[in-house]
Amino acid sequence: ALVGVGLVVLGLAFKITAVPMHFYAPDVYEGAAVHVTAFLSFVPKIAGFTALMVILSTVGWEGHRPSTPTDALPSGLPLPISSLLWMLAVMTMTLGNIGALLQRSIKRMLAYSSIAHSGYMLIGLLAGPHLGGFDALVFYLLCYGVMNTAVFAALAAIERKNGDEVDSFDDLSGLRARHPLISAMLAAGAGSLVGLPPLLGFWGKIDLFVAGINDGQTLLVVIAAINSAISAFYYLRLAGLPIVGVADRRAEGVVSVPSIWPKVAAVACGLGVMILPIAANALVEAAAVAGEQQSGGLVATPPPAEAAAVRVTQTP
């Protein structure tokens, strides 16, 4: 049974672009239109992680009941499955960030960074429903959707004069002089993807890291923190070039697209990564509710005999 579950996990790794099933992402993301790439980098992750939460419940978590009514419910997965997820998380976040560092194409860089973010999310999956892992995972998916959309919408709001998409860092240099609003939203989204405080992505990563520490995955959290620091090298380039870069002849060929909707989406999501942290507690509570709904009956409940014993002890 565990072999079958392991194979299912590897199959769904394709859905969430986790290593080693990530190979298609850079080429597909680079070749697709910007709005399609934005969709591919986020929506399949929702489906993939939801399926993983449900499927892994068949081999773990539910059987871990408290010894007394007041004990905390520990998370639990069979060692082969938890080891597989641990290795997937480390390889995914590490290779994703290394790959992103080596890219000249913006969309290929964002493809590799999307891979890295799947590695971070696997921390929440490992922690499970009883230690805040699912809550953190759902909350981070929300954060990632907002900040990732801010970046892609900003890129979709501009194009070259010949109609080609902007996909080179050189195109972004000095963008603030001609498109200050887009530059600001791009910087906000990229900064949030790094996890800079007090932006939205910072709170999402904190939740994941706390869940990992609660699950005893301290080494994994340290590796994730190091990878998050590595990601600053390419994300801050994406955020900084439009603001501090000097425009050359190539950059001067960048113009706004005729449609206003990409700019509207960029502004909405860019403001979201700055404003939503104010309501972080409410968002975390909403994520907790969503996490419970996703887990359904995964959180163990005492059998009738135990429940009756609890009621007896509480009767005056």
C-alpha positions in Angstrom: 0.0 0.0 0.0 2.8 2.4 0.9 4.5 1.8 -2.5 1.2 2.7 -4.2 0.9 5.9 -2.1 4.5 6.8 -2.9 3.8 6.4 -6.6 0.7 8.6 -6.3 2.7 11.2 -4.5 5.3 11.2 -7.3 2.5 11.5 -9.8 1.0 14.5 -8.1 4.5 16.0 -7.9 4.0 16.6 -11.6 1.0 18.7 -10.7 2.7 20.9 -8.2 6.0 21.0 -10.2 8.0 19.3 -7.5 11.4 17.8 -8.3 12.0 15.4 -10.1 8.7 15.9 -11.9 9.4 19.5 -12.7 11.2 19.2 -16.0 8.3 20.5 -18.2 7.7 23.7 -16.3 10.5 26.0 -17.6 9.9 25.3 -21.3 6.1 25.4 -20.9 6.1 28.6 -18.9 8.5 30.3 -21.3 6.6 29.4 -24.4 3.1 30.2 -23.1 1.5 33.7 -23.0 2.0 35.6 -19.7 -1.6 35.2 -18.5 -1.4 31.5 -19.3 1.8 31.2 -17.4 0.3 32.9 -14.4 -2.5 30.4 -14.4 -0.2 27.4 -14.8 2.0 28.6 -11.9 -0.8 28.8 -9.4 -4.0 26.9 -10.1 -2.5 23.4 -10.6 -0.8 23.8 -7.2 -4.3 24.2 -5.5 -5.5 20.9 -7.1 -2.3 19.1 -6.5 -1.9 20.0 -2.8 -5.6 19.4 -2.1 -5.3 15.9 -3.6 -2.2 15.2 -1.6 -3.9 16.2 1.7 -6.8 13.9 1.0 -4.7 10.9 -0.3 -2.1 11.1 2.5 -4.9 10.9 5.1 -5.4 7.3 4.1 -2.0 6.3 5.5 -1.5 8.9 8.3 -2.8 11.5 10.7 -6.2 9.9 11.5 -4.8 7.1 13.6 -3.0 9.5 15.9 -5.5 10.0 18.7 -4.7 11.7 22.0 -4.1 9.5 25.0 -6.2 11.8 27.1 -8.8 14.4 26.1 -6.4 17.3 26.9 -3.4 16.0 24.9 -2.4 17.7 21.6 -3.0 15.6 18.5 0.4 14.9 16.9 0.9 14.7 13.2 2.0 11.4 11.8 2.9 9.8 8.5 4.6 6.4 7.9 8.4 6.9 7.8 8.8 6.0 4.1 6.2 8.6 3.1 7.5 11.3 5.4 11.0 10.6 4.2 9.9 10.9 0.6 8.1 14.2 1.2 11.2 15.5 3.1 13.5 14.7 0.2 11.1 16.1 -2.3 10.8 19.4 -0.3 14.6 19.8 0.0 15.3 19.0 -3.7 12.4 21.1 -4.9 13.2 24.3 -3.0 17.0 24.0 -3.6 17.0 23.1 -7.3 14.2 25.6 -8.0 16.2 28.4 -6.5 19.5 27.4 -8.1 17.8 27.1 -11.5 16.2 30.5 -11.1 19.5 32.1 -10.4 20.9 31.0 -13.7 18.1 32.3 -15.9 18.0 35.4 -18.2 14.4 34.9 -19.3 12.0 36.4 -16.7 9.4 33.7 -17.4 11.9 30.9 -17.0 13.1 32.5 -13.8 9.5 32.6 -12.5 9.0 29.0 -13.5 12.0 27.9 -11.4 10.9 30.1 -8.5 7.4 28.5 -8.7 9.1 25.1 -8.3 10.9 26.4 -5.2 7.7 27.7 -3.7 6.2 24.2 -4.0 9.1 23.0 -1.9 8.2 25.5 0.9 4.6 24.3 0.7 5.6 20.7 1.3 6.6 21.8 4.8 3.0 22.4 5.6 2.0 19.1 4.1 4.5 17.2 6.2 3.3 18.9 9.4 -0.3 17.7 8.7 -3.6 18.9 10.0 -3.0 18.7 13.8 0.0 21.0 14.1 -1.2 23.9 11.9 0.4 22.5 8.7 -2.7 22.5 6.6 -3.7 25.9 7.9 -0.3 27.2 6.9 -0.4 25.5 3.5 -3.8 26.9 2.6 -2.7 30.4 3.8 0.5 30.2 1.8 -1.4 29.2 -1.3 -3.5 32.3 -0.8 -0.4 34.5 -0.4 1.3 32.9 -3.3 -1.7 33.5 -5.6 -1.9 37.2 -4.8 1.9 38.0 -5.0 2.5 35.8 -8.0 -0.4 37.4 -9.9 0.9 40.8 -9.0 4.2 40.0 -10.8 2.6 38.3 -13.9 -0.1 41.0 -14.2 2.6 43.7 -14.2 4.5 41.9 -16.9 1.2 41.5 -18.9 0.6 45.2 -18.6 3.6 46.1 -20.8 5.0 44.9 -24.1 7.6 45.8 -26.7 6.6 48.2 -29.5 6.6 45.3 -32.0 4.0 43.5 -29.9 6.3 41.0 -28.3 6.0 40.1 -24.6 8.6 41.5 -22.2 10.7 38.6 -21.1 14.2 40.0 -20.7 15.6 41.8 -17.6 17.1 44.4 -19.9 13.5 45.4 -20.9 12.8 46.3 -17.2 15.8 48.5 -16.6 14.7 52.0 -15.7 11.0 51.2 -16.2 10.0 53.6 -13.4 10.6 56.6 -15.7 7.9 55.5 -18.2 5.7 53.2 -16.1 6.0 54.1 -12.4 2.9 52.4 -11.3 3.8 49.1 -12.9 7.3 49.3 -11.5 5.9 49.8 -8.0 3.5 46.8 -8.3 6.2 44.6 -9.8 8.5 45.5 -6.9 5.8 44.8 -4.3 5.0 41.4 -5.8 8.7 40.4 -6.1 9.5 41.6 -2.6 6.6 39.6 -1.2 7.8 36.5 -3.0 11.1 36.8 -1.3 9.3 37.1 2.0 10.3 40.6 3.0 8.5 42.0 6.0 5.9 43.3 6.4 4.6 42.1 3.0 2.1 39.3 2.7 4.7 36.6 1.7 6.6 37.1 5.0 3.6 36.1 7.0 2.9 33.1 4.8 6.4 31.8 5.2 6.4 32.4 9.0 3.3 30.3 9.3 4.9 27.4 7.3 8.1 27.6 9.3 6.3 27.6 12.6 4.3 24.5 11.5 7.5 22.8 10.5 9.2 23.5 13.8 6.1 22.3 15.7 6.4 19.0 13.7 10.1 18.7 14.6 11.3 19.5 11.1 13.8 22.1 12.3 16.5 21.1 9.8 14.0 21.3 7.0 12.9 24.8 8.1 16.6 25.9 8.3 17.1 24.7 4.7 14.0 26.5 3.6 15.2 29.7 5.3 18.5 29.5 3.5 16.7 28.9 0.2 14.5 31.9 0.9 17.6 34.0 1.4 19.0 32.7 -1.9 15.9 33.7 -3.7 16.5 37.3 -2.8 19.3 37.5 -5.3 17.0 37.0 -8.3 13.7 38.4 -6.9 15.4 41.7 -5.8 16.9 41.9 -9.3 13.3 41.7 -10.7 12.2 44.3 -8.1 15.2 46.6 -8.3 15.9 46.9 -12.1 12.8 48.9 -12.8 13.4 51.3 -10.0 17.2 51.8 -9.9 18.2 50.6 -13.3 19.2 52.9 -16.2 17.1 52.6 -19.3 19.0 51.7 -22.5 17.7 51.7 -26.1 16.1 48.3 -25.6 14.2 49.3 -22.5 12.9 52.4 -24.2 11.0 50.2 -26.6 8.6 49.0 -23.8 5.1 50.4 -23.9 1.8 49.8 -22.1 -0.6 47.3 -23.6 -3.9 48.7 -25.0 -6.0 46.8 -22.4 -6.5 48.3 -19.0 -7.3 45.0 -17.2 -3.7 43.7 -16.7 -2.9 47.0 -15.0 -6.0 46.7 -12.9 -5.0 43.2 -11.8 -1.4 44.3 -11.1 -2.6 47.2 -8.9 -5.2 45.1 -7.1 -2.7 42.4 -6.3 0.2 44.7 -5.6 -1.9 46.6 -3.1 -3.0 43.3 -1.7 0.5 42.2 -0.7 0.9 45.5 1.2 -2.6 45.8 2.7 -3.7 42.2 3.4 -1.0 41.8 6.2 -3.1 44.2 8.2 -5.8 41.5 8.2 -3.3 38.6 8.6 -5.1 37.2 11.7 -8.4 37.0 9.9 -6.8 35.5 6.8 -5.1 32.8 9.0 -8.4 32.0 10.7 -10.1 31.7 7.3 -7.2 29.5 6.1 -7.7 27.3 9.2 -11.4 26.8 8.4 -10.5 26.0 4.8 -7.8 23.6 6.0 -10.4 21.8 8.1 -12.8 21.6 5.2 -10.1 20.2 2.9 -9.1 17.7 5.5 -12.7 16.8 6.0 -12.7 13.8 8.5 -8.9 13.7 8.6 -8.7 15.1 12.1 -9.2 12.2 14.3 -12.2 12.1 16.7 -12.4 9.8 19.7 -14.6 6.6 19.3 -18.0 6.6 21.0 -16.6 4.9 24.2 -13.9 7.6 24.6 -16.4 10.4 23.9 -18.8 9.0 26.5 -15.9 8.8 29.0 -15.1 12.5 28.3 -18.7 13.5 28.9 -18.8 11.5 32.2 -15.7 13.3 33.5 -17.2 16.6 32.6 -20.6 15.9 34.4 -20.8 17.7 37.8 
